[in-house]
Amino acid sequence: MSGSKKRSASDIRKFVFSFLVILKLIVGTNSTAQNFWKQTNGPYGGHVKSFAINVKGHIFAGTIGGGIFRSTNNGASWVAINIGLPKSDRISVVTEVEDIAIDTSGNIYIGISPGGVFRSQNNGASWTVINNGLEYPYVSSLAISPNGDIFAGMQGGSGGIFRSTNNGRDWTPVNNGLTLLHIVALAINSRGHIFAGTSGLGVYRSTNNGESWTQTSLDDATVLSLAINSQGDIFVGTHYAGIFRSQDNGNTWKRVDSGLPLGAIQALFFDTSGKLYAGLFNSGIFRSQDNGESWAAINNGLANLQIASVTVNKNGHIFAGTIGGGVFRSQDHGRNWIMTNTGLANTNIQYIAINAGGHIFAIIESNGIVRSTDGGNSWVSINAGLPKVEIFALAINQRGHILVGTAREGIFRSVDNGDSWMEFNAGLSKTWIWALAVSSNGHVFASSNLGLLRSSDNGEGWIQIGTRFPGNAITSIGSNPEGDVFAGTAESRAHGVYRSVDNGLNWVKADAGLPATSVQAFASNSREHIFAGTYYDGVYCSVDNGESWNRLNTGLTNLYVNALAINAKGDIFTGTRSGVFLSSNNGENWAPLKSGLAHDFISTLAINPRGEIFAGTEGSGIFRSINSTTAVEETHNVLPFSFTLEQNHPNPASPTTQIRYQLRQAVKVSLVIYNMIGQEVRKLVDAQQPAGYHTAIWDGRDNAGRQLSTGVYHYRIQAGSFTVTKKMLMAK
């Protein structure tokens, strides 16, 4: 723990040893350093805010949280192209790419909020900031006039419209006549007249290249989108006020939304034949074939109806960007849609849970639940029976049943690995569920807007225990090995941690030493140390069941903790707004684990039975460790004189056991478990390793993550010419 007293020689040795363990995890077991992380093959999708298509047909998609992606094959696959794009002040990732514009020379301009305007002159391979003159670079919209001048609309800071006459090198405000400077959309007609949509005062027009502006008669709407057809007709999409059309350059307007539901018109776009498409936030895509007079829904196959952007290529293929579901494409004028997200790693992962078989379950913001049964190599959506609302919480009980908490619809359960779901709300009204946790004695606890809930029968029935709990804003729930329950709150009148030793019937405040901030995550190790991750003050530890807490932040450079996870060796991982950190000495010291991690905002962490750790990000999907975090321990200070394989301990395994071995020199090592008939069931080590003392941990599972049966097994080491086989028992 922290303190001002001198460290003893023993303390120093412990620190050095812990540093070496951390270094081992970071660089792996190979003689040359490698990345700790790699991105999984999905889940793909995410929040696609903007589109543009160049003359080659290359599609550019601007996202929330993941920067910009490019497809050169009509949306079949995507690659991130973010070299040179900014990091935000809050998190070190690209924020919202609000708009994209391409000039006649092929230069690409993107507006980022916050961040300003960036330009690429090499098809997105790299980007350069071009903000000279932009006072507050909160860019919401971009448009390029026929003479090549670029206009940028602002939605933050001092707002307004800026113009560049030299390809973005310099910008000048052009706000004369604008009475509202919150600009949401820009469009320019063939005559160079500019139309600006505002948040609350409708549409403004400039007929002199932005030198002055006049408010049109559409003067009281919140504008979300603008589009102009080849005849010069102007269309305005609004926030819950429908669509308006002007056929006289904005002098008069007519509402044209027959057949459209009331909603937020996020996007408007024309195809090459003049058909007009409207994207609504919660209602999907609508098409008008009579210049806006009437509309019809075209949502067949469109699995996500939260539309944020629409574009059409020269072949008439339509691309729809959604909130949470990524990109959908139609090649038949909207009659049918297919998802085209391969490589679009922009998903916002809210939570990850892993069952005893190693199957991974992840909540994607605005897109339900996905599952991987092969370590993240492939993913499937598993939402059959779930309501079409946000999912906030996920937990797996001791029987392998999965419970999820939803917005407004309460709790659902799956007993078939997520293939189907049923509502389990007996004893409570449908409500918002914010967090779920299963205690070590099998009780399920849920945080809701009704307070705390508990089920003692696998979710069959629920009782409210919130009446005995001071406050409803419960941000996290945890449990120690004895089944005591800890709840962290964010409510000002009840800040801190509360503990129950009687399954939630009674609660006491247990936060001496904790700051007045919300606790985002709990974790408990085998030594009964309880760790709490806080919103802005790092990690705290209690060794007395929550009676007191100590701050443990040495080396933790970001104190916004979102997640905690502990592996079988007791190593602690913390997910922050600046990546993942590791402690191998009970939180005394932390080291960053960032190599290979392309996105720093970590929202959730989980460790599978093989010791591989998975990190969910806010905007770039899921990353996983390349190697197990538990397979190998660091060597001692004195090198061994011979090669040795020791008997496993404990023996019988029940089912976890340790296998220790010594290497006299650096060598390629293979350590494999075999069944009684000589079949390989688990490969624990297959790597070049340094001389020293090593330990491999076997959890009783095979290479596919399946729990093996009781019986006799053999383990065999081959280290150069040294080969030894030993027998062990498993008794569950």
N, C-alpha and C positions, 0 to 999 in steps of 0.2 A: 504494500500500500504506500501511498505518498507520504513523505515526511522530510524533515530537514536534517535528521541525524546522519552521521557517516555510515556508509555501507561497509559491512565487514568483507573480509576476503571471500568468505563463503557466499555472500550476496553477489559479489562481483563474478564469482565462478558460475553461479546460477544464471546471472544475466547473460554472460558470454555463451553458456550452453543454450539458453533459450534463443539467443540471436542466431546461433548455428542451426537450430531446428527450423526457425523461420526461414533462414536462407536456403535450407534444404528444400522446403516446400516451394519456395519461389522459383528456384532454378531447376527443380526436378532431380532425377537421379542420373541423368546423362552427364558426360564430362563437359559438354558445352551447354550454355544457358538456353532455355527455351521459354516460350510463353507459358504462363500458368493457365490462362483462359483460352477458350475458343468459343465462337458463336455456334449455337445449335442450328440445325436446318429447320428453322421456324420456331414458334408459330409465326407465320407471315401475315401481313395486313397492317392495320394501324389507321391513323388519322391523316387523310390526304386532303389538304386545304386548297391546293392550287394546281393548275396544269398549264403547260404550253407545249406546242409541237413545232419543230423547225421544218425547213423545206425538205430535209432528208426523211422526214417522217419520224424522227427520234422524239420520244415523248419524255417530258420532264415533269416530275411530280414533286410538289413541295409539301412537306409534312409538318406535323406538330411533334417536336421532340427528336426527330431523326434526321433533320436536314433535308437534302434533296436527293432524289433517285432518278435514274435515267433508264429508259428501255429503248433498245435499237431494233427490237423484233416485234413491234406492235403490241407490246404489253405482255408478251409471253414470259419474260423474265426481267428483273430489275437489278441494278447495282447502285450502291450509295456513291455519291460523288461530292464529298464534303471537304476536300482539301482547301484550306484557306478560309473556311467559314468560321464564324465566331463562336465563342463560348459565352454563355450568359453569366450575369453576375450571381444568379442564384444557384445554378448548377452548371457543371462544365460540359454542357451539350448544346447543340444548336436548338434554338427555340422554334417559334412559328415562322415558317416560310409562307407569308401571306399572299404573295402574288409573284408571277413570273411574266416577263415580257421579252420578246426576241426582235431585234431590229433587222433591217434588210441585209446587213452584212453578216448575220448569223451570231452576233454578240448576244449573250444571254444576260438578262438583268433579273435579279431577285430582290424582293423586299422582305426584310426580316424584322419582326417585332419581339424584343428589342434587337437592334443590330444595324439597321439602316439598309443601304443599297450595296449590293455586290455584283460584280461583273465577271463573266467568263468569256474569254476570247478563243477558247480551245474546246468547245463543246462540253463544258462542264468539268474537264479534267482538273482544273484549279480555278480558284476564285480570288478576286482582289476587292478590297473594300474601297468604295468611292463615295465617301461621306463629306467631302469638303463643302462646308456651307450648310449642312444639315444639322440644326441645333439639337434636336431631340429625335434620334433616329428610330421612331416607332412607326414603321412604314406599313400601311394597310393595303395600298393599291399602287399599280404602275400602269402607265399608258404611254405609247409612242405615237407622235403625230406624223402626218404624211411627210413633213419636212425633216424628220429625224429627231426633233426635240423630245426629251423624256420628261414626263411629269410623275411626281411621287406624291401620293396622298398620305397624310399622317393621321393617326388616331390617338396618339399620346403626346405627352409633353405640351408644347405650345400649339401643336396641331398645324392644320393648314395644308397648302399645296406648294411644292417646290418644283422648279423647272431647271433642267440642264440643257444647254445648247452645244455642249462639247463632249457628248458620249459619256456623261456622268462624272467628268473630272471635277466640275464645280456646279454648285446648286444655289439658286436664288429663290427666296420666297415670293410667290405671286398670289397675294391674298386680297387685293383691293376689291372691296364689295362683298367679300365673304363675311357673314355675320356669325356663322357657326364653323369652327375650325376642326371639328371631328369628322374627318373624311373617311368614308367607308369604301366607295367604289368610284372608278374613273372610266370613261369611255370617250373615244374621239371618232367623229364621223369623217367621211371622205373629204369634206370641205375644211377640215382642221378645227371644227368647232368642238369644244371640250365640254363634257357634262360630268359634274361631280355630285355624287350621292352622299348625303350627310346623315348623321344619326340624330334625326329629330326635326330637321327643317327642309326635308325633301331634296329637290334637285336644283343646282346652280348651273349656269351656262356661261361660257366665255367664247366670244367670236373673234377675239384678237390675241390668240395664242397665250391666254392666261393673264394678260395685262390687267383686265378688269372682269368682274363677275356680276351677273344679275340673277336674282332668284326667280325661278320659273313659277308658274301657277300651282305646281305640285309642291306645296310649301309647308306641309305639316306631317310628312311621313318619315318613318325611320327606314332608310334605304339600305338594302343588303346586297343588291346586284344590279348591273346595268348591261344592256346589250343593244347593238344597233345593226339592223339588217342592210342588205345591199341597196335598198330603196331609201335608206336614211331614216326609217321608222325607229323610234327609240322605245325601248321597253325597260321598265323599272320593276324590280322585285322588292317587296317590302317585308317588314316584320309584322305579320298578322293583319295586313291591310290589302292583300291581294297584289295583282299585277296591273300596272298602268302602261298605256301606250300613247305616244305622241306622233302624229304624222305631219306636224308643222314646225319641226325643229324645237320642240319643247314649249311652244306658246300655249297650247291647250293639251289636256290629257283626258283619256277615257279609260275607265277600269275595264279590263278584259281578262276575266278569270272564271268564266262559266265552266263548271266541272271540276274546278280546283278546290281542294279542301282549304280551310283557313289555316295558315301556318307561316313559317319562316321560309321565304323564297331565297335560298342560299346562293343559287347559281342560275344563270340564263345563258343559252348558247344556241347559235344557228348552225345547221349542217349545210352542206354544199347545195342542197336543193331548196333551201329556204325554210325547212321545218324548224320550229322553235322548241327547245327543250328547257324545262324548268326542274331544278332539283330542290326538293323540300326537305327540311331537316328531319321530320319524322314520318314522311309519307312517300318517299321514294321519288321516282322520275315521272313527269307528265310531259306529253307532247301535244303541240298544236300544229295542225296542218292548214289553218286558215288565218294565219297572222295574229294569233292570240284570241280570236273570238270564242273558241271552245277548246277544251282540254280533255285528254284521256290518259289514265294511268297506264304505264308500260313497265310493269315490275316483275314479269315472269322470270324467275330465277335470281332476282335481286334479293339476296338473303339479308342484306342490311339496308334499311330504308332511311338511315340518317345521312342524307346527302350533303356534302360540303362543297363539291366542285364538279363541273361537267365540261368536257371538251369533245370535239369531233375532228377526225383527221380527213384528209382529202379523199379517202375512199368511202367516207360516210360512216366509218366505225366510231361508235360513241364510247367514251370512257367516263365512268362515274367514280368520283372519289368520295369515300364514306368516312364517318366517324367511327373508328374501331374496326371496320371490316375491310379496309384497304381499297383496292381498285376492282371494279367490275367492267366488263366490256360487252358491247353488243355489236354484232356484225350484220344485223337485219333491221336496222332503224328502230331498235328498242323493243322488238317483239320478244326477244329472249336475251338473257344475260348469263355470263359465266364469270366466276372469280378468276382474276389473273394477278396473283400476288407473289409468285415465286421470286425469292430474293428480296422482297419488300419487307425487311426486318424493321418495322416501325411500331410494333405492338407495344402497348403500355401494359406491363404485367403487374397486376395488383397483388397476387399471392400465388405461391407454389406449395404444394404438399405432395409427398411421396409415400406410397404404401409399402408394405413389407416385401412385396415382389419387385420393387424398384420402379413401378409405374408412376409416371409423373403427371400431376394434374395442375393446371394453371388457369387462373382467372385472367381474362383479357378485358380491359376496360371497354365497355360498350359492345362486347362481342362474345360474352358467355364463357364457357369452359372448354378447354382443349386437353387432350390426353396424349402422352407418348409412352409406348411400351418398349422402346428400344433406345433409351438413354438420350432422347432428344433428336434422333436422326429423322424421325417423321412424326407428324402430329395429325390428330383427327378431332373435329368438333364433336362434342358429346352433350348436346342440349335438348335431346328429345324428352319432352315432358316438362321442361323448365319454362316459366313464363318469360315473355320478352321484356324483361326489366333488367336493370343493373344487378350484378352479383357482387357482393362485397366480402363475403367470408367463406372459408372452406376448412373442413376438418375431417380427419379419417380416424374412426374409432378402432378399438382393439380387434374387432371382428372384420375389419377391412371395409366396413360400410362408410360411404362418403356422405357428408352433410354439407349443404351450402346455405348461406344466408343471403336473402334477396332484398331489393328495395320494394317496400309496400306489400310483398306477397309472403313474407315469413320464411319458413324453413322447408327445404326439400331434401329427400334422402334417396340415395341409390344403393342397392344391394347387389348390383351386377357390374361393378367396376365402371359405372358411369354410362352404361348403354341406355338406361332409362331412369327416369326420376319420378318420384311421387311426393305430393305435399304431405308434410307431417307437422300440423299446427294444432293438434289436439291440446286444449287447455289454454290457448291464447288466441287473440284476434290476429288477423294478418297485420304484420307490422314490419318496420325496417330492422334488419339484422346487420349489425356493424362488425361483430367479431364472434368467432366460435373457437372453443378449445375443449379438448378431452383431457380430464384429469387422469392421473396415474391409476386411480381406482375405478375408472370407467364412466364417471359422470360427465355429461356434456353440459357446458356452460355457454350461454349466448348473451351478447350485449345487444340491446335493442332500445328503441325509443320509449319502451315501457320500463326500462331498467334491466336488471339482470334476470335471466331465465335459466332454469335447470331442468334437465331430463335425466332420470335415473334408469330409463328403460330403452336406451338406444334411439331416442327421439320419438318414441311412440306417444308420449305425453309430456307436457311441460307445465312447470309451476313458476309463478313469478316470485323471485326472491329480491326483486328490486325495492320492495317496500321496506326491506331491512337494510338497504344499502343507501348511503348518503350521496345521492346524485345519480344522474342518468348518462352523463357523457363519458362512457367507458371506452377507452381507446385500445386496451390490450388486456388479455387474460392469460395467465400462466399457472403452472402447477409444479410442485416439487415432487421427488420420488415417493414421499409419504402421502400424497394426495391433498396436501394443503393448497388452497387456491389463492392466487394473487390477482388483483384487478387494478389496473392503472387508469386514472381518470384525467380528463382535460377540463373539467368544470371548475370555474374560479372558486366557488364556495367549497369545493371538495377536492382540490388538487392533491395529487400524490398517489400513494399505493395503499390499498386495503387488503387485509388477509383474513381468510376464513379457514378454521381448522375443523369445521363441522359441515362440510359440503354446502356452504353458502347460507346456512341458517343465520349465522351471526358473523359480523365483520368488525375488525378493529383496524384503526389506522396504523400503518407500519412503514413510516417514511422518514424516520429520524436521519438527517444528513442529506436527504434528497432535496433538489431545488424545486421551486414552485413552477414546474413545467410538466407537460404531459409525458407519460411513459408510453413509448411506442411499441416496445417489445420486451419479452421476458425470455430467459433461458436458464436451465438448471443443469449442473453437471453431477457426476457420480459422487463427488465429495460434498454434495449438498450446498454448494455455493450457488447463490441465486444472482443472476445478472439482469440489470434493467437498462434498456437503451432509451435515452431521453430525447426530447424534441430539439433542444439546442445546447445541451450540456454533457453530451457524451455518454459514457458507460459508468454505471455504478454497480457495486457488488455488496452483497450481504452474506456473512458467514454465520448469522444467528437467526435465520428464518425470518428476516425482514425487520428485526428489532432496530437495526442500525445499518447504514449504508456508507460506503466509502467510494470516492471518485477515483476512477482508474483510466486516465486519459493520456498517459505518457506515450508519445508517438502518434496519437490519434489526431490528425490534422484537421479533420472535419467532425464537428460535434453534433451534427444533425443525424441521429441514428434512427434508421427505419426498420432494421432487422437484426436478429441475432441467431446464430446457430452454433452448436457444439458437436464435434465429431466423437468417435469412439475413443480416441486418445485423449480427449479433453481439450483439444485445441478450440479456441473460441474465434468465430468469424463475426464481424460486424459489418453490416451494409449501411453506407452513409450516402450523402449527396455528393460525395467525392470518391466513390469507389468502395472497395472491400478492404478491410484491415484484419490482420491475424495476430492473435496472442497465443503463445505456447506456454505461458507461465501464469495462468489464471488472471489475466488482465493486467498484470504489472507493467507490461510493455506491449506496444502495438507496432506492426510494420505493414506498409501498404502491399496489397496483392493486386497490381494493376496491369501487369504485362499481358497483352492480348485482349484487355477489356476496353472495347471501343466506346463504351458509354458509361458515364460515371454515376448517374443517379440510380442507386440501387434501392428497389422498393421491397424486395423479399429475398430470402435465402432458404435453401433446403438441402439436406445431405441424404444421398441414397444409401442403401445397405452396403454398397461397396466402398463407401467413403468418398465418393465423388460429389462435389458441391455444385449447386446450380444457383445462379443469380438472376433474378428478374429485374429488368430495367424499366424506367419510365420513358419509353420511346424507341428502344432498339431490341426488343424481344428478350431472349434468354441466352445467357452464357453459362458454360460449364467448365469445370477444371479438366485439364487434359489427362491428369493422373489422379489416382485416389489420394486423398489427404491422410489416409490412415495406414497405407501399405508399408511404409518404411520409416523407422526411427533413425535419428542421427547417431553417428559413431561416438564412442568414448574417446577420452584424451589419449590413452595408450593403445597403440595398435596391437592386434593379436599376433601370435607367433605362428599360427597354423589356421587352416580351413577347418571349421567345425559346424556341425548341425546338431542342435540340442533337441531334447524331447519337448514336445509342445506342452504348454501349461495354460489353463488347467487341462488335465487329461483324466477322465473324459471331457470333451468340449461340451458346453451346455448353453447354446451351441457355439458361442464365441470362444476362441482360444488364440494364444500367441505362439508363434514359432520364431525362436531366436537362432541366429547363425552368425559366424565370424568369417571374415574375409582377410586373408593375409596380405593380399594385394588387390589393386583395382582389376575387375574382371567382369565379363558378361555373365549375369546370373539368371537362371531359370528356376523358379520354385513353383511346383505344380502339385495339386491334390488329385488323387486317383481313387476310384471306388474299388471294391473287392475283385472285380473282373478286369481291372487294369484300364478302365476308361477314364480319360481326363474329365474331371468335373469342374475344376477351378484353377485358373492360372493366377497366382498371387503376384509373382514378380517375373518380368521379362525385360531386363534393362542392364546397361552397364552401370556398375556400382563401385564406389571407392572402397579402399581398405578400411576395415573397422568392424564394429558390432552393430548388427541390424536386427530388427524385429518386424515380422509380417503378422498381420492380424487377419484371421479367417473368421467370418461371421456365420459359417455353416451353410452358405448359399453357393449355388453353381454359377457358371459364367453368365447365365441368363437372369440371375437374381432370384431363382427359385430356392426355397428352403429345402434342404436335403433331409432324408430320413435318418433315424437312429441306426447306427451300425459301425462297422470297421472301415477305416479309410487309411490310405498311405499317402505320405508326402515325400517328394523327391526333390533334392537340390542338385543342380549341375552348375558348377562354377569353374570354368576352364576344364581341366582334367579331373577335378574333384567332383565325385558323384556319390551321394548317400541317400538311402531310402529308409524312412522310419514309419512305424505303425501308430495310429491313434484311434480312439473311440469317440463317437458322438452319442450323447445321451441327453435328449431334450427334456 
